[in-house]
Amino acid sequence: MRFSLINPPWSFEGSIYFGCREPHLPLEYGYSKALLERAGHEAQIVDGQLDGLSLAEIRRRAASFHPDFTVVTTAPSYLFWRCAPPELRVPQETLRAVRDIAGTLVAVGPHASTTPRTTLEKLGVDVAVLGECEEIFPQLTGDWASVDSICYRRDGRILVQGSPHAANMDDLPALEWDAATIRRHHHHHHRFDTTPQAPGAEMEASRGCPYHCTFCAKDNFRNSFRRRPIETIGRELDSLVAAGVQYVYFIDEIFLPYRNVLETIAERRIKFGMQTRIDLWNEQMIDLLGEAGCVSIEAGVESITEAGRDLLDKKCKISTGEISERLIHAKRRVPFVQANLLDSMDDDPAEVQSWREHLQRHGVWANEPVPLFPYPGSPDYTRRWGAPDERAWERAHEFYLSGFDKFSDIQEQRPAPLVQLESVGARHA
């Protein structure tokens, strides 16, 4: 069987999308292609974002491959499944372009994982995959009645079989990207210490997170914490270095202080960035982090008070003063350190500003608190409204737009209602 794996040509006009708008390696498709080929199938990746493709060119590339299955994702990459564009406008438009040459249509991503029935209907696909998709694709070539973690129509009914899938990280290979793909990947995600002179890349050392913060929409994908084998990490790094990559961003939900991982990176003499919680690192491990080549830390602090962090269920065991000390220590070892703040609605704005200024005097960047979007699939959404239903994304979006008149500097300042964005996609589709 032949699988065409399509990453849409993402655009974010009118969206409240929080993520970076530059192209990133579609890791989920990299794994999927490798596993499909291991099972005897053929697969192509059509990356509309990284390659700057029009919908017509995406159609041409897919049609020339003659796919039996065509997959479209509802988020730009694994890196942003937790903060995907709420609307399905771009996937709708992409599916319209390929529908008549696509074979069996498959949807993957956070929407398919959290609200599978609604996603199946909005996109008009044949099947949606719940959770992590790479191990499910080879199973779709058989009888769907025996496949867990999918949603599809049978006898006029929409069936949901099983729960969101979590991949076995021991079985996922070290990814090897072709040289042309790496050459086009100019972006160094979350790097600010220098202007990139060579390609960047993304990879993962682990997947999932052992914490369950209220705002994090990971309950239905990339949830349980799993480490990749250290040998696999080393092989993938070697492949990236051989391709000319000089900077790697680890997309791990939480990059934890494992000595063997840092030593493996250090041996390759490559620069890297990551996201973590600074309260989990002691000074000795922060020193090793810097020695290993880390040049960018994005540290989730979220609130400047213990009460605020408790409200967000951070399970943080150190004080705000200790958090500040570790961030400042990290800045002595790593060129760029950011403390992420969210608008918990519990922190005093004047105290937040004072704390930000204190950190900035020591070179640590702390952003203005970002308004919280209650993503379906997050504990925050469930606490407010219960399990996500067919209006989950609309409900969360309406709540967000009605509650804030100022948004973060990476968002559109005049976001459009979700129903308006999707009506455009539906008309085009």
C-alpha positions as CSV (number, residue, x, y, z in Angstrom):
1,M,0.0,0.0,0.0
2,R,1.1,3.6,-0.6
3,F,0.7,6.3,2.0
4,S,0.9,10.1,1.3
5,L,1.6,11.9,4.6
6,I,0.7,15.6,4.1
7,N,1.7,18.5,6.4
8,P,-0.6,21.4,5.2
9,P,0.7,24.8,4.1
10,W,-0.1,26.3,7.4
11,S,-1.3,29.9,7.7
12,F,-2.6,31.5,10.9
13,E,-4.6,34.6,9.9
14,G,-7.2,35.3,12.5
15,S,-6.1,32.4,14.7
16,I,-5.3,32.5,18.4
17,Y,-2.4,30.0,17.7
18,F,0.3,30.2,20.4
19,G,3.1,28.3,18.6
20,C,6.0,29.3,16.4
21,R,5.0,29.9,12.8
22,E,8.3,28.7,11.2
23,P,8.4,25.2,9.7
24,H,9.7,22.4,11.8
25,L,10.5,18.8,11.0
26,P,7.3,16.6,11.0
27,L,8.7,14.1,13.4
28,E,5.4,12.1,13.5
29,Y,5.6,11.6,9.8
30,G,9.3,10.7,9.9
31,Y,8.6,7.8,12.3
32,S,5.5,6.9,10.3
33,K,7.3,6.6,7.0
34,A,10.0,4.4,8.6
35,L,7.5,2.1,10.2
36,L,5.4,1.8,7.1
37,E,8.4,1.0,5.0
38,R,9.5,-1.6,7.6
39,A,6.1,-3.2,7.2
40,G,6.5,-3.4,3.4
41,H,4.5,-0.3,2.4
42,E,5.6,2.8,0.5
43,A,5.3,6.3,1.9
44,Q,6.0,9.8,0.9
45,I,6.0,13.0,3.0
46,V,4.5,16.1,1.4
47,D,5.5,19.0,3.6
48,G,3.5,22.0,2.5
49,Q,4.9,24.2,5.2
50,L,8.7,23.4,5.0
51,D,8.7,23.3,1.2
52,G,6.4,26.4,0.8
53,L,4.0,24.5,-1.4
54,S,0.7,25.7,-2.8
55,L,-2.4,23.5,-2.6
56,A,-2.0,22.8,-6.3
57,E,1.5,21.6,-5.8
58,I,0.5,19.5,-2.9
59,R,-2.1,17.9,-5.0
60,R,0.3,17.3,-7.9
61,R,2.9,15.6,-5.6
62,A,0.2,13.4,-4.0
63,A,-1.4,12.5,-7.3
64,S,1.9,11.5,-8.9
65,F,2.4,9.1,-6.0
66,H,-1.0,7.4,-6.5
67,P,-1.7,6.9,-2.8
68,D,-4.0,4.3,-1.4
69,F,-4.1,6.3,1.9
70,T,-3.7,10.1,2.4
71,V,-3.0,11.4,5.8
72,V,-3.6,15.1,6.9
73,T,-2.6,16.4,10.3
74,T,-4.5,19.0,12.3
75,A,-1.3,20.6,13.9
76,P,1.9,21.9,12.4
77,S,4.1,19.3,14.0
78,Y,4.4,17.1,17.2
79,L,6.0,20.2,18.8
80,F,2.7,22.0,18.7
81,W,0.1,19.3,19.3
82,R,-0.4,20.7,22.8
83,C,-1.1,24.2,21.5
84,A,-2.6,23.6,18.0
85,P,-4.7,26.1,16.1
86,P,-8.1,25.4,17.5
87,E,-9.8,25.8,14.1
88,L,-9.6,23.2,11.3
89,R,-9.6,25.7,8.4
90,V,-6.2,24.8,6.9
91,P,-6.7,21.0,7.1
92,Q,-10.2,21.5,5.5
93,E,-8.7,23.4,2.6
94,T,-5.9,20.9,2.2
95,L,-8.3,17.9,2.1
96,R,-10.4,19.7,-0.6
97,A,-7.3,19.9,-2.8
98,V,-6.6,16.2,-2.7
99,R,-9.9,14.5,-1.9
100,D,-10.6,13.0,-5.4
101,I,-7.0,11.5,-5.8
102,A,-6.4,10.6,-2.2
103,G,-7.7,7.1,-1.7
104,T,-8.7,6.5,1.9
105,L,-8.6,9.8,3.9
106,V,-7.0,9.8,7.4
107,A,-6.9,12.5,10.0
108,V,-4.3,12.6,12.8
109,G,-3.5,15.2,15.4
110,P,-4.8,16.7,18.6
111,H,-8.4,17.3,17.3
112,A,-8.7,13.7,16.1
113,S,-7.3,12.5,19.4
114,T,-9.6,14.6,21.7
115,T,-12.8,15.0,19.7
116,P,-12.6,12.2,17.1
117,R,-16.3,12.1,16.0
118,T,-16.4,15.9,15.5
119,T,-13.1,15.9,13.6
120,L,-14.2,13.0,11.4
121,E,-17.4,14.9,10.4
122,K,-15.8,18.4,10.0
123,L,-13.0,17.1,7.8
124,G,-15.0,14.5,5.9
125,V,-12.3,11.8,6.3
126,D,-12.8,8.1,6.4
127,V,-10.9,7.4,9.6
128,A,-9.3,9.4,12.4
129,V,-6.5,8.2,14.6
130,L,-6.7,8.8,18.3
131,G,-3.3,9.6,20.0
132,E,0.1,9.0,18.6
133,C,-0.3,7.8,15.0
134,E,3.0,6.2,13.8
135,E,2.3,2.6,14.9
136,I,-1.4,2.7,13.8
137,F,-0.9,3.5,10.1
138,P,0.4,0.0,9.1
139,Q,-2.7,-1.5,10.8
140,L,-5.1,0.5,8.6
141,T,-4.3,-1.7,5.7
142,G,-6.2,-4.6,7.4
143,D,-9.7,-5.0,8.9
144,W,-10.4,-1.8,10.9
145,A,-12.7,-3.8,13.3
146,S,-9.5,-5.2,14.9
147,V,-7.7,-1.8,15.1
148,D,-7.7,0.1,18.4
149,S,-7.4,3.9,18.7
150,I,-9.4,4.8,15.6
151,C,-12.7,6.5,14.7
152,Y,-14.6,5.6,11.5
153,R,-18.0,5.1,10.0
154,R,-19.7,1.7,9.8
155,D,-23.3,1.0,8.8
156,G,-24.3,4.6,9.1
157,R,-22.8,5.0,12.6
158,I,-19.6,6.6,13.8
159,L,-17.5,4.2,15.9
160,V,-14.7,5.0,18.3
161,Q,-12.5,2.0,19.1
162,G,-10.2,2.0,22.0
163,S,-8.4,4.9,23.7
164,P,-5.7,7.3,22.4
165,H,-2.6,5.3,21.4
166,A,0.8,5.7,23.1
167,A,3.8,4.5,21.1
168,N,6.5,2.2,22.3
169,M,9.5,4.4,22.2
170,D,11.8,1.4,22.0
171,D,10.4,0.5,18.6
172,L,10.6,3.9,17.0
173,P,13.8,4.2,14.9
174,A,16.5,6.9,14.8
175,L,15.2,9.3,12.1
176,E,17.3,9.9,9.0
177,W,16.2,12.9,7.0
178,D,17.3,13.4,3.4
179,A,19.9,16.0,2.8
180,A,17.5,18.3,0.8
181,T,15.0,18.4,3.7
182,I,17.8,19.4,6.2
183,R,19.1,22.1,3.8
184,R,15.7,23.7,3.7
185,H,15.4,23.7,7.5
186,H,17.0,27.1,8.3
187,H,15.0,27.8,11.5
188,H,16.7,27.3,14.9
189,H,13.7,27.0,17.2
190,H,13.8,29.3,20.2
191,R,17.4,30.3,19.7
192,F,18.4,33.9,20.2
193,D,22.1,33.9,21.0
194,T,23.3,34.1,17.4
195,T,22.1,34.3,13.8
196,P,21.9,30.7,12.3
197,Q,24.7,29.9,9.8
198,A,23.8,26.3,9.2
199,P,20.6,24.1,9.3
200,G,18.7,23.4,12.5
201,A,16.5,20.4,13.4
202,E,14.1,19.1,15.9
203,M,14.2,15.7,17.7
204,E,13.0,14.1,20.9
205,A,14.9,12.4,23.8
206,S,11.6,11.5,25.5
207,R,7.9,11.8,25.1
208,G,5.2,12.8,27.6
209,C,5.4,14.3,31.0
210,P,4.9,12.8,34.5
211,Y,3.1,16.0,35.6
212,H,-0.5,17.0,34.9
213,C,-0.7,20.8,35.0
214,T,-4.2,22.1,34.5
215,F,-3.4,24.0,31.3
216,C,-1.6,21.3,29.4
217,A,-3.6,19.6,26.7
218,K,-1.7,16.3,26.6
219,D,-4.2,13.9,28.2
220,N,-5.1,12.3,24.8
221,F,-1.6,12.2,23.2
222,R,2.0,12.4,24.2
223,N,0.9,12.0,27.8
224,S,2.7,9.2,29.7
225,F,6.4,9.8,30.2
226,R,8.7,7.5,28.1
227,R,12.4,7.8,27.3
228,R,14.0,6.9,24.0
229,P,16.9,4.5,24.2
230,I,20.1,6.3,24.6
231,E,21.6,4.5,21.6
232,T,18.8,5.7,19.4
233,I,19.3,9.3,20.5
234,G,23.0,9.0,19.7
235,R,22.4,7.5,16.2
236,E,19.8,10.2,15.4
237,L,22.2,13.0,16.6
238,D,25.0,11.5,14.5
239,S,22.8,11.5,11.4
240,L,21.8,15.1,11.9
241,V,25.5,16.2,12.5
242,A,26.5,14.3,9.3
243,A,23.8,16.2,7.4
244,G,25.3,19.6,8.5
245,V,22.9,20.4,11.4
246,Q,24.5,22.6,14.1
247,Y,21.6,23.2,16.4
248,V,18.9,20.8,17.6
249,Y,15.8,21.7,19.6
250,F,14.5,18.8,21.8
251,I,10.7,18.9,21.5
252,D,10.2,16.8,24.7
253,E,7.3,18.0,26.8
254,I,9.7,18.2,29.6
255,F,13.5,17.7,29.1
256,L,14.6,16.1,32.4
257,P,18.1,16.1,33.9
258,Y,19.5,12.7,32.8
259,R,23.3,12.7,32.9
260,N,23.6,10.1,30.1
261,V,21.5,12.2,27.7
262,L,23.6,15.3,28.4
263,E,26.8,13.3,28.0
264,T,25.6,11.8,24.7
265,I,24.8,15.3,23.4
266,A,28.1,16.7,24.6
267,E,30.1,14.0,22.7
268,R,28.6,15.4,19.4
269,R,29.7,19.0,20.2
270,I,26.3,20.4,18.9
271,K,24.3,23.3,20.3
272,F,20.8,22.6,21.5
273,G,17.7,24.1,23.1
274,M,14.9,22.6,25.2
275,Q,11.9,23.2,27.4
276,T,11.8,22.1,31.0
277,R,11.0,23.0,34.6
278,I,14.0,24.6,36.4
279,D,12.8,23.4,39.8
280,L,13.8,19.9,38.7
281,W,17.4,20.9,38.1
282,N,20.1,21.4,40.7
283,E,23.2,23.6,40.1
284,Q,25.5,20.7,39.3
285,M,23.1,19.4,36.6
286,I,22.6,23.0,35.3
287,D,26.4,23.2,35.0
288,L,26.5,20.0,33.0
289,L,23.6,21.3,30.8
290,G,25.7,24.3,29.8
291,E,28.8,22.1,29.3
292,A,26.8,19.8,27.0
293,G,26.1,22.7,24.6
294,C,22.7,24.0,25.7
295,V,22.1,27.6,24.4
296,S,18.4,28.0,25.1
297,I,16.2,27.1,28.0
298,E,12.4,27.6,28.0
299,A,11.4,27.1,31.7
300,G,7.8,26.7,32.6
301,V,7.3,28.8,35.8
302,E,3.7,29.8,35.0
303,S,3.0,31.7,38.2
304,I,5.2,33.8,40.6
305,T,3.3,32.6,43.7
306,E,3.0,29.2,45.4
307,A,-0.7,29.7,45.5
308,G,-0.8,30.4,41.7
309,R,1.3,27.3,41.0
310,D,-0.9,25.2,43.2
311,L,-3.9,26.5,41.3
312,L,-2.3,25.2,38.1
313,D,-1.4,21.9,39.8
314,K,2.3,22.4,39.1
315,K,3.4,20.2,42.1
316,C,6.4,22.6,42.5
317,K,8.4,21.8,45.7
318,I,10.6,24.9,45.9
319,S,9.8,28.6,46.5
320,T,9.7,31.4,44.1
321,G,12.9,32.8,45.5
322,E,14.6,29.4,44.8
323,I,13.2,29.3,41.3
324,S,14.7,32.8,40.7
325,E,18.1,31.7,42.0
326,R,18.2,28.6,39.7
327,L,17.1,30.6,36.7
328,I,19.9,33.2,37.4
329,H,22.4,30.4,37.9
330,A,21.3,28.9,34.6
331,K,21.8,32.2,32.8
332,R,25.5,32.1,33.9
333,R,25.9,28.8,32.0
334,V,23.4,29.1,29.1
335,P,23.2,32.1,26.7
336,F,19.4,32.4,26.7
337,V,17.0,31.5,29.6
338,Q,13.3,32.3,29.5
339,A,10.8,31.9,32.4
340,N,7.4,31.3,30.9
341,L,4.5,33.0,32.7
342,L,0.8,32.3,32.3
343,D,-2.1,34.5,33.4
344,S,-3.3,32.5,36.3
345,M,-5.6,35.4,37.3
346,D,-4.2,34.9,40.8
347,D,-1.0,37.0,40.6
348,D,-0.8,40.7,41.4
349,P,0.3,42.5,38.1
350,A,2.6,44.8,40.0
351,E,4.4,41.9,41.7
352,V,4.7,40.1,38.4
353,Q,6.3,43.2,36.8
354,S,8.7,43.5,39.7
355,W,9.7,39.8,39.5
356,R,10.2,40.1,35.7
357,E,12.4,43.2,36.2
358,H,14.5,41.4,38.8
359,L,15.1,38.5,36.5
360,Q,15.8,40.8,33.5
361,R,18.5,42.6,35.5
362,H,20.3,39.2,35.6
363,G,19.8,38.5,32.0
364,V,16.8,36.1,32.3
365,W,13.8,36.9,30.0
366,A,10.4,36.5,31.6
367,N,7.4,37.1,29.3
368,E,4.3,39.0,30.1
369,P,1.7,36.5,31.4
370,V,-0.1,34.8,28.5
371,P,-3.8,34.3,28.7
372,L,-4.8,30.7,29.3
373,F,-6.7,28.9,26.5
374,P,-8.8,26.0,28.0
375,Y,-7.8,23.4,25.4
376,P,-10.2,20.5,25.0
377,G,-8.3,17.6,26.5
378,S,-6.7,19.7,29.3
379,P,-7.6,19.3,32.9
380,D,-8.7,23.0,32.9
381,Y,-11.3,22.3,30.2
382,T,-12.6,19.2,32.0
383,R,-12.8,21.0,35.3
384,R,-14.9,23.7,33.7
385,W,-17.2,21.7,31.4
386,G,-16.6,18.0,31.7
387,A,-15.5,15.7,28.9
388,P,-15.1,17.3,25.5
389,D,-18.2,17.0,23.3
390,E,-19.1,18.0,19.7
391,R,-18.9,21.8,20.6
392,A,-15.7,21.6,22.8
393,W,-13.5,23.6,20.5
394,E,-16.2,26.3,19.9
395,R,-17.0,26.5,23.6
396,A,-13.3,26.9,24.6
397,H,-12.8,29.5,21.8
398,E,-15.8,31.6,22.7
399,F,-14.9,31.5,26.4
400,Y,-11.4,32.7,25.5
401,L,-12.4,35.5,23.2
402,S,-15.1,36.8,25.7
403,G,-12.6,36.8,28.6
404,F,-9.7,38.7,27.1
405,D,-9.3,41.8,25.0
406,K,-5.4,41.7,24.9
407,F,-3.5,38.7,23.7
408,S,0.1,37.6,23.6
409,D,2.6,39.2,21.2
410,I,2.8,36.0,19.2
411,Q,-1.0,35.9,18.5
412,E,-3.2,37.8,16.2
413,Q,-4.5,40.8,18.1
414,R,-7.9,40.5,16.5
415,P,-8.7,36.8,16.5
416,A,-11.7,35.7,14.5
417,P,-14.4,33.4,16.0
418,L,-13.7,29.7,15.4
419,V,-17.0,29.2,13.5
420,Q,-16.0,32.0,11.1
421,L,-12.6,30.5,10.4
422,E,-14.0,27.0,9.9
423,S,-16.8,28.3,7.7
424,V,-14.2,29.7,5.3
425,G,-12.4,26.3,5.3
426,A,-15.7,24.5,4.8
427,R,-16.7,26.7,1.9
428,H,-13.4,26.1,0.3
429,A,-13.7,22.4,0.9
